[in-house]
Structures are given as structure tokens and as C-alpha cells.
Amino acid sequence: MTQSFLARNPSVLIFLTCLALFTLMVTLLSEATGLSLLSTSMVKTLGKTLCLCLIALAMDLIWGYAGILSLGHFAFFALGGYMIGMWLMYARTEEIVVAALAQSPLPATPEEIRQGIATQIFGVVGASDFPPIWAFAHSLPLQLLLTLLVPGALALVFGWLAFRSRVTGVYLSILTQAMTLALALYLFQNDSGLRGNNGLSGLQNIPGLGAVPQADLSIWFFWASALALGLGYLLLAWLVSGKFGSVTRAIRDDEQRVRFLGYSVEGYKLFLFTLTALIAAIAGALYYPQAGIINPAELAPIASIYLAVWVAIGGRGRLYGAVIGAALVTLLSSWFTGGRIPDIPLGFATLKWVDWWLVLLGLGFVCVTLFAPKGVGGLFDWLQDLRSPDRKGAPLGPDDSAFQEREAQE
């Protein structure tokens, strides 16, 4: 009898169970349920952490399984946030403008309302008209579609140009980093149509839900982030467990041999690059409404380097390792840089953890690379090796008489 996917991959079921229990625990302890043991800001932090775990899954698929070190996936993450942020800012500003114009003696025309919205949004950069890229900002369905289409199209075009030229290794990493830097520099300009360095703000105010407390909104987004992470993990685990995953790992280990066997290496790479870009965009679309603001600094190449560090620390080539690494480093970063650890006076100087966090992160990355190349996830392999094998009467070696019979009886 053919075993089910979950029966053949018990780690997937374990992960989904842990995620469900974690979601239930946070829900019960949140302010939305009245217990208030977890503040709204903490629930938002945990929700954002789940989103970062989702993009870490995408990074692990493209790097850990396919061997493509992309230093540009945070660009897709930020683009997903920008696309949904455009609708959030437009719709929220529309509510404010309509309420203000309702006080005038004559009813406002649609053009006056639209002009008022444009002035409110772009006045900070000295403009008063909507750029062409805001043509669909009034429509939630269209902006949700663009949340996938824009990052997906960018990944498809960039990947097609890079992979058809057979750019690999460090050169591909440099190209992806250059793409991210170019996009960030463009968005920093005030005439980019996305408010330049000011970015999009007020994204935590969901249109039509002004009367709903932030405590409730935070738990709703936390649920959505947990659901997206669970579905993303299930999809990628299914993808890498079959023939597709075997070919992907073979491309990582020996690309030329796979090409000689007749597989379309470039097609596999392009599919994986585009798929992971879409996953990153979904993660960004869920992340920034919880963060409340997005600006071009989110696209800085250092962000994609952090992403690679998370996956390396967690253990690349294993999906749960990527989740562990992203969650561990993100929460530790929030702890060290959030002022929760008091500074240590040394007499001649004061040790400020905010300033030393990046040093500690760098040292942790170096130590993992040198002494634990499998990352934190490798601990599960070590624990599994400690367990005695359950052979159930299988041969133990050359002499398989008495010992084999005794083990079978036990």
C-alpha cells in the first residue's frame, strides 16, 4: 500500500502541529481574548516573524536545495509590500478625504475626491497628481493581483536573462544584489511614484475597519501569517519530496551531469526562482500591514544577506532549519535591539547591546559555518543518531543467529 505524503514525511506533520499549537497559544494569551498576557506589539512582532520564516523557506528552496545563492529576494518581499500598501494608503486616505469634504455645502465630485487623495498622499514629495503606477490603487482585487504579478514578472524576466546566459555561482549572487540595489536607488527618488524615502505609512490602519481595535487586527494578521507559513511549508515539502526535488538537488550537486541527462536545467532554475519570488511577495504583503510602514531602505542589499545568514544558521537544505534560523535570529534581534537588555558599564566604556548585536550575529554566523555547517537543524540529526536502530530482526552483521533472534523477540 502506498503511504500518504504525511506518513512518508513525519517532519511535516510535526511542524504543522507545532505551528498550530503555537498559534493557539498566542491567540489565548493575546489582548484580543482578554487575557492580555501578550501585548499587541508582541503579537505583531510574532506575526512579522512568521512572515520572515515564510521568506526564509523560499530562500532555503532556492539556495539550500537548488544551490542558487540569491541576494535579491528581499526585493520581491518589499515589492509585495508596496503593492498591497498602495491600496491600503489609497483607501484609508479616501475615507479621510471624503469625511473632510462632507463638511462642505456642495457635494464633492469624484474628481475632487481623487484630487484630494492625491494631494494628501503626494504632498510630502511636492506633487499633487497620481503617477501612472497608481492606476489600480483604488481596487483591492487588482492590487492583490499586482502583488503577485509585479514581483513575479521581475523574477521571470531577470531569471530568464540570467539563466539562459548560464550565469552561476558568485556572479549570479552579484547580479541579484545589483538588481536589488538598483531598485532601491530608484525608489529613493521622489519621482518614483512611491513617495521616495518617505515610503508608504499608516498601513496598520485597515480601510473599513477603523472601529476594530488594533489588538483584534493584530491577531487576525497573525492567523493569516501562520496560515500562509503552514501552506507554504506544506507546498515546498511536497515539492522537494518527489522527483522534482531530486532533480533540484542534483542540479545543486552537479549541474552539468543533470544537463547531459536531458533535463532542462535552466527551466528548473527559472521555475524555482519565480516561485520563490512569489512566496516572498506574499510574505511581504502580510508583513508590512503589521509593520505599518515600508520605505526603500527595506530593499537594501544587506537585508537579503541577513536572509542568507538566517538560513545558514538554521541549516540550509532542510525546510524546518530555515524556519528555526529565521525565528531565532529575528526574535534575538528584537530582544537585543529593543532595549530589553540593560547596558553594562565597564568603567572605561559602556557595553551597549544595540551596537554589538550585529557583531554577535556575525560571530554566530562564522561559528556555525566553521563548526556546525548543518546549522541548528543539524541537532535533530545528532539526536536521531543517538537512538538505537529499530531493526526488528534484521541482520546485525556476519553472525546473524543468536543476536538477531533475541532482537526479534524483544
N, C-alpha and C positions, 0 to 999 in steps of 0.2 A: 504494500500500500504506500502510495506517495505521501510523504509528510507535508503538512501545510508550511507556508513560509515562516510563520512564527515558531512552529515546532522545530524547524531547521535552524532558526536563528533566535535562540532564547534571550540573547542580549537585547534584542529589540523589544521584546515583551517586558524585560526587566526595566529598560529605560522608560518605556511608556508608562509603566506602573509607578515608577519613582516620580515622573513628571506629574502624573495625575494626583498622587499623594501630596506633592509639593504645592500644586495649585490649590488643592482643598485646604491645606494648612494655612496658606497665605490668605485665602478667602475668609476663613473663620477668624483669623487674627486681625483682619483689616478693620478700618474705621467704618466701612460700609455695612458691616454686620453688627456694629455696636460695641464689640469687644475692645477695639482701639488699642490693641497691643502692638500693632504695626501702624506707623504713621502713613499718611497719604504719600508723602515724599518717598518713604521707603518702599511702598508698593510700586510707585513709579520707577524707582531705581531697579527693583527686581524685574518689572516688566521690560524695561530697556535692556537689562541683562539677558533676558530670554531672546530678545531681538538680535543682540550681538552673538548669542550662541547659534542662532539660525544662520547668520552670515559666516560664522566660523565653520559650520557644516559645509557651506558652499566652498569655502576656501580649502577645506580638507579634501573635498572631492576633486577639485581641480589640481591641487598640489600633492596631497598625500596619496591619491590613487592614480592620477594621470601624470604626475611629475612636472606640472606646469606651474612654476612659481610666479603667480600674478601679483604685481604690486599696484594694481589699479581697481580692485574690486570695491573699494570704498567709494569710488566714483559712481558706480551703479547704485550703491547703497544711498548715497546722497541724492542722486537724480530721482530715485523713487520717493524720497522725502520731499524734494522740491515739487514734484508733480502733484502729490496729494496736498502739499502745503499751499499751492496756488488756489485750489478750490476752497480750502479752509479759510484762507485770508480773504478771498473774494466774498464768500458767503457771509462771513462774520462782519466784514465791513459793510456789506449791503444792508444787514439788519440795522447797523448803527446809522447809516445814511438815511434809510427810509424812515426811521424813528425821528431823526432830526428834521427832515423835510415835511413830516406830517404836521409840524407846528406852523408851517406857512399857510397863508389864507387860500392860496390856489394849489390844487393837487399837482404834484410833480410829474413830469413826463418821464417815460423810460430813459430817454437820452439824458435828462438832467440827473436822474439817479445814477446812470452809468458814469457820467462825468464826475459826479460827487465821489463815487467809489474810486475812480482812477486818481483823483486829486488826493484822497485820503491815503491811498497806498503808495503813490509815487512822489508825493510832495517832498518826502525826505531826501530824494535824489534830484529835486528840482524839475520834475516832469509832471504832467497832468493828463497824459493820454496813455491808453493801454498799448503795450507793444504787441506785435502780431502773435507772439507765443502764448499770449493770454486769451486767445480767441475762444477757447473752450473752457476757460476757468469757471464759467457760470454753471457748468454741467458736471455733476458728480460722476455719472456713468462714463462720460468721455474722459474725464481726468483719471479715473481709475484705469481706463484702458490705456491712457498715455503713461501711467505709472509702469506698465509693462512694456509698452511699445517703444518708448524713448530709450531706456537702458538696453532693452533687447536689440533694437536696431543698431545702437552704437557698438554693442558687443559683437553682433553679427558682422558688421562691416569691418571693424578693427580685426576681429579674428580671421575673417576671410583673407584680408590683405596680408596678415602676419603668417598664417599657417600655409597659405598657398606658396609663399616665398620660403617656406621651411625654416623660419626663424625659430631657434630653440635656445634653451639654456639661459644664461645670464643676459644675452642680447634681447630675448623676449621680455625678461623681467624689466630691463631698462626701458623698452618700448612702452610697456604698460604703465610704468612710472611716469614717463614723459607724457603719455596721454592724460593721466590724472593731473599732472602739473599744468598742462596747457588748458585743460577745462577749468581748473581752479583760478588760474590767472584771468581767464576770460570772464568768469563770474564775478571776480572782484571789481570789474569795471561797472560804473553806474549805468552805462547804456546797454548792458547785457540784457535788460528786461526783467531782472530778478533782484533789483534793489541793491546791487553791488555788495559792498562789505556789510551793509545793514541786514541783508538776508530777509527771510520771512519770519515774522514773530507773531506771538499770540495764538500759536497753533493749538494750545491746550484748550482754547475756548471753542467747543464744538458747536457749529451753527444749529439752531433749533433746540438746543439742549442747555440754554443759559440758566434755566431754573434747576438743573440737575447738579448736585454738589460734586466737587472735584473728587471726593472720596469714592463716589459711585463710578464716575468716569474712569478713574484710575484702575479700579478693579475690572471694569469692562475691557479696557485695553490690555490689562494683564491676562485676562482669559483669552483674548484674541491672539496675544503673543504666544501663550502656551499652546493654543491650538495649532498655530502656524508652525511652531517648533516641532510639535508631535507629528504633524502631517509631513513636514519636510524630512524629518528623521526617517519616517516610515518609507517615504518615496526613495530617498537615497540609499537606504539599507536594502530595499528591494532591487534597486538598480545595480548595486555593486555585488549582489549575491549571486547573480546569474552569469550567463555568457558575456553580457556586456561588461560586467565588472572584471571578468577575467581578461578580456581584450584590453580594457583600460589599464589594468596593472601591467600587462605585457608591454604596452606602449611605453609605460614609465620605465620598465626594466631594459627593454631592447627594442627601440622604435624601428630600427632597420629590419630586424627579423620579422616583425609583425607586418611591415610593408611588403616584404618579399613573400609572405604567406598569402598575400592578396587582399588584405584588409585596407580600407580607406582610412589611413591614419589621420589625414587632415580632416576628413568628415567627422571622425570621432572627437577630435580635439575641438572642432568648431561647435559641435553639438554640446559638449561639456562646458565650453566657455560661455556659450549663450545661455544654457540652462542655469549655470551658477550665477550669471548676471541677473537673471530674472528672480532667482531666490534672494539675492542681495537686495534687489529693488523692493521686493515685498517686505523684507526685514526693515528697510529704511522707511517705507510707508507706514509701518506700525511704530517705529522708534520715535520719529520726530513729533508726532502729536503728543507723545508723552514727555518729550524733552521741552516742547513749547517753542522752540526756535531752531532755525537752520541757517547757516551762512557759509560762504565759500571756504572758510577755514576747515570745515568738515571734510573737504576733499583733499586736504594736504597729504602729500605722499607718505608722511610719517604715520598717518592713520592706517594705511594699508600695510605698512611694515609692522605696526602693532598687531595687526590681524595675523600676519605670519608668525609672530612671536607667540601669540595665544595658541595657535595650532601646534607649534613645535613644543611648547611646554606641556600641552595636554597629551601630545602623542599623535603625530600625523599618520595617516593610513588606517585610522580607526575612528569611526564617527563619534563614539562616546568620548574619545580623548579630546576631540575638538571642542565639544560642549564643556567638558571639565576645564580645559585650559581657558576658554573664554570666560566662563563663570568665575573661576578662581582669580584670574588676573583683574577682571573688571571690578569685582567686589573688593579685592585688596586695594586697588587703585582708589576706589571711592572711600575706603577706610583711611588710607594714608593721606590723601589729599583733601579730605573733608574736615580736617581739624579735630578728628576724634582721638588722635594720639597726641598727648601733650609733648611739647618740645623739651629737649633735655639740655639744661645748661651745663657746659663743660668748664666754666671759668674763663678760659681764653676765647671761647666761642659758644654758640648755641646750636645744637643739632636740631634742625627743622626738617621734619619728615616730608613736608611738601616738596622741599628742594631735593631730597635724597631719594624720592620714590623711583625716579627714572634710573638712578644708579643701581638701586636694588633690583629693579626689573631687568636691567642689562646683565647684572651679575647672575641673576637666576637663569636667564637665557643661556649664558655661557656655560654655567654649571650643568644644565640639562643637556646641552649639546655635547659636552665632554664626557660626562659621567652617566647620563641616563638618556641615550639617544631615542629611546622609545617613549620618553616623556612620563607624565604622571600616569597615563593609561597603562604603561608597562607594569605598574604594580599589580594589576589584575593577572597578567601573565605569570608574574613571580608567585603570587598566591596560589594560582592554579597548579604551578609546578610543585608546590609543597604537598599537594594532595596525593595520596597513594592511588595508583591507577586501578580502576574497577574492571578487571579483565574477565570476571565471571567464567573462569575455567579456561581461558585462552592460554596458549603455550607461554611458559615463562622463560624458556631458553632451551638449551640442548637436552637437558634432563627434564622431561615434562610428565613425569609419572606421579610421584607422591605429592609434590607441591601443587601441581595442577589439580589433582583430585581433592586435596584439602581445601583449596581456594574455592572450588566449585561448590563444595558442601557448605562453606561459610556464606 
